[in-house]
Amino acid sequence: MLVPLLLVLGLLLVSTREVAAAPARAPVVYGYPYASECPLAGYRKAVDRWGMFMCNCTSYVAWALHANGQRTDWFIRGAMDAWNWPHVARLAHLPVGRRPRAGSVAVWPGLARPFGHVAYVRAVDDDGGVDVGEYNDPRWSSFEPFAFELGRVSTSGAVFIYVPRVRSRL
């Protein structure tokens, strides 16, 4: 009797951990506070509160994590070009994998060389398609520098960072 109970408790812990790593509601993707300054702030290389260039993919994803109550304390100022996000996440003991989840960060290290590209995953469709919010993605046919896009993307070459919520301090 004890073994089945421990097995059930173990499954509950795994399930709880999975849920805690992603937003419990539809992710916030609108409201980027620097939107009114784009594209000019991008061309000026203005820096946001996380030490990232405004109107770039990294700044938008940092904001999206913050807006969704997820951790941003793992960022290292000066080391957050998109290609480096998986490495920095691993240093902070955040899980990185190949399966998209709503609320995860999609990273394409080899895109837009040498910088890479990141996006915030807002939904994973039943057919496996991934919908993201992002800034400055050169893959869009209507590419405008330092512009916001919502859309479905290919996960080819992508890895995903599973950023947990900020722990409440009770």
N, C-alpha and C positions, 0 to 999 in steps of 0.2 A: 504494500500500500504506500509506503514511503517513497519508493522509486518513481511510480507514476505521478505522485504529487510533486516531487522535485522536478520532473520532466515538464509538467504543466507550468510550474512556477518559472522555470527556465525559459519556456516559450513566451510567457507573459513578459518577462524581462526583455527578451529580444524584440518583441512587438513594441513595447513601450519605448525602447531605445530608437527603433526605426521611426516611430511617430514623432518623437522629440526632436529628431534631426531636421524636420521639415515643418513649414507653417501648417497650422491646423485649419486654416481658412484659405480662401483664395488669396494668393500673394498680392501685395501692393506693388504695382508697377508704374503707376502715374504719380506725378507730384515731385519729380526731380527738381530740387530747389534752384539749380543753376540753369534750367531750361531757357529762361528769358535772356540769359547772357550768351547763349549759343547762337551762332558759331564763333562770335568774336573772342570769347574767353578761351576757346580751343586754339585759335590762331595765336593769341597772346601767351599761351601756355600758363594761364592762371592756375593756381593750386587750390584745391578744396580742403575741407577740414581734415581729411584723411591723408593728406600729402600727395594726392593724385591730381593729374591734370584734368580740369573741368572739361565737360563735354566730350570726354573720352569714355570708352567702354569701362575702364577700371573705376572711374569716379562714379559712373552710374550704378555699377554693381555694388560698390561700397555703400552708396546711398540706399539701394534696394535692400541689402542685408540689414542695415540700420532700421529702415522703415518697417521691416517685417520682424523686428525684435530678435534678429540673429546677431551673433558675435562679430565684432569688427576689431577686437583687441589683439588679433593675431597679425595684423598688418605690420610690415616693417617699412618705415619711411625710406624711400629711395631704392627699394628692392621690389617694387610691385608692378613692373611691366607684366603684362598678361601672361607671357610664356612662363614666368617664374611663380605664378600663384600656386600651382600644385606643390612645388618644393616648399614654399613658405607655409602652406597649410600642413604639410607633413611635419615640419619642424614644430608646429603648434599642436601636434597630435590630433589633427582633424582628419577624418577618413576621406580618402580619395578613391574613386572607382570608375567603372565604365558604364554604369546604369544611371540614366537620368531620373531625377525625382523632382517633383515640384518643390521649389525653395532651394534647390541646389545651384551651384555656380557651374556653368558650362565653360570649359577652357579649351581653346584650340591653340596649343603652343606653337604650331607651325604656320599659322595663318598670319598674314600681314607682317612677314618677317622684317625686322628681327623682333618685333614687339609682341606678337601673339594677339589673341582676342578672347574676351570673356563676355558672358551674357548671363542674365538671371532667368532661370527656368521657372516659368509661371504655370505650366501644365504639361503633363505627359498624356497624350491621347491613348485610347484603347488600342489603336493600331501601332503604337510605339512612336508616333510622331511627337516632336518636342516643340512647344511654343515658348518663345522667349521674349523678354524685353531687353533692349540693348541700344547702345549708342555707337555710332561710328563703325559700322560693319561694312567692309569693302565688298562683301559678297552680294549685297542687294543690287539688283539691276538699276534701281533708281538712286544709286549711291550719291549722297550729299555729305560732304565732310561735316563731322560734329553734329549729326542729326539722329533723332530718336526713331527707332523702328520697333514694331511689334510684329512677330511672325513666326512661321514654322521654319525650322532649320534642320539641316542634316547633322547627324552626330558623328559623321565620319571624321576620325582624327581627334575626337573630343574626349576629355576626361571630365569627371564631375567631382566637385568638392561639396561634401555634405556638412554644412555649417549649422551647428545647433543654435537653439534659442539662447538668449542671455538668461542666466539663472537669476531668478528673483531673490532679493535679499530680505528674508523675513527674520 
